[in-house]
Amino acid sequence: MKADRNWELYVSLNPRKYADQYVVIVRGKLVGAGKKLRPLLERAHKMYPRETPFVARMRDPRKLCVY
């Protein structure tokens, strides 16, 4: 299933490399990462117009967040 491949790639990404960035994944492939989401979504739509992208924001593992 595509969602499983997307999730597997997401959890395998280096959180320090992508800290405080959005990551966009489609079909188990990283479309891009960056601080601004709109350009990433536009790129994903151009590459995979019929797919729904997996979008997440990577937190910096060195920062502590308490709720």
C-alpha positions in Angstrom: 0.0 0.0 0.0 1.3 3.5 -0.9 0.6 5.0 2.5 2.8 2.4 4.2 5.7 3.2 1.8 5.3 6.9 2.6 5.3 6.3 6.3 8.3 4.0 6.1 10.3 6.6 4.3 9.2 9.3 6.7 10.3 7.4 9.8 13.6 6.6 8.1 14.5 10.2 7.4 17.3 11.9 9.5 15.4 14.3 11.8 18.5 16.5 12.3 18.9 16.9 8.5 15.3 18.0 8.0 14.8 19.7 11.4 12.0 22.4 11.3 11.2 21.7 7.6 8.2 20.3 5.8 8.7 17.0 4.0 6.5 15.9 1.1 6.4 12.3 0.1 4.5 10.6 -2.8 4.6 6.9 -3.7 7.4 6.3 -1.2 9.7 8.9 -2.8 10.8 12.2 -1.2 9.5 15.0 -3.4 11.2 17.7 -1.4 11.9 19.4 1.9 11.9 23.0 2.9 10.6 25.8 5.1 7.8 26.8 2.8 5.0 24.2 2.0 3.3 25.8 -1.0 6.3 25.2 -3.5 6.7 21.7 -2.3 3.0 20.9 -2.9 3.1 22.6 -6.3 6.1 20.4 -7.2 4.3 17.3 -5.9 1.2 18.1 -8.0 3.2 18.6 -11.1 5.1 15.3 -10.6 2.1 13.2 -9.4 -1.1 15.0 -10.4 -3.5 12.2 -9.4 -1.8 11.3 -6.1 -2.4 12.7 -2.6 1.0 13.7 -1.0 2.0 12.7 2.5 3.0 16.0 4.3 4.7 16.3 7.6 6.8 18.7 9.5 10.0 17.4 11.0 10.7 18.6 14.6 14.2 19.4 15.8 15.1 16.4 18.0 17.3 18.7 20.1 14.3 20.8 21.2 12.0 19.6 23.9 8.2 20.2 23.5 6.0 19.6 26.4 2.2 19.7 26.2 
